[in-house]
């Protein structure tokens, strides 16, 4: 999940309402500091994602918590 905000008079102003619970702590990173994939890597990633979506069979996927655990181990 991402939320867009802008700085006005030294304060962060969120551009739209959020569904975050009251008191939720968030970490903000300036958009300029976000690492971007090189165009060729981005194209590979989008190609992989598009093929995954096309070939997906409902009920046959990997649960998100399992997938995230596998990715964190790499």
N, C-alpha and C positions, 0 to 999 in steps of 0.2 A: 504494500500500500504506500502511496506517496501523497503528499499534500503540498500544494504550492502556496507560498507566502512571499510577501515583499516587506522590505524594511521601510518604515515611515517614522521619521523623528526618533530614530534609534530603537523602535519597537518592531517586532515581527507581527505582521497582520496576515492572517490566513485568508486566502482568496475565496474560500467556499466553506460551508458548514461541514463538519465531520461527524461520523458516528462513533468516535472514540469515547469511551466512558470518562466521566469527570475524574480528573486527577491523573490520567494516563500520562506517563513521562514519554517524551519523544526526543529524538536526537536530530538536530538540523545540520545539514551539510550544504554549504553554498553550491549551487548548480555548477559553477565553474570548476569545483574541486572533484566532481564525479568523474571517475575513470571511464573513458569511452572506448568501445571496441573499434579497432581499425575497420574500415568499410568492408574489406574482404572477409574478416571474421564475422562481422555482423550479418553479411549475406549468407554465410554458411549456417549461422545459428538460425536465422529466419527460415532458410530452406529446410533445415532439420525439424523445426517446430511445425512448419506447414505440412510436411509429410507425416509427422506424428499425429496431427489433428485429422488429416484425411484417412489415415489407416486405423484410427482408434475404434475399438468396439466397446460400446457402453458396458460397464460392469467388469471389464477385463483389464483395467488399468492398475497401476501401482498406487496405493494410498500415499497421500502427500507426506505424512509423517515418516513413512518408510523411505521414500525417495529422498527427503531432506536429510535423514540420518545417513544414508549412503553417500550423499554428496559431501556431507561434513567430514566423513572419514577419508575422503580422497586427498 
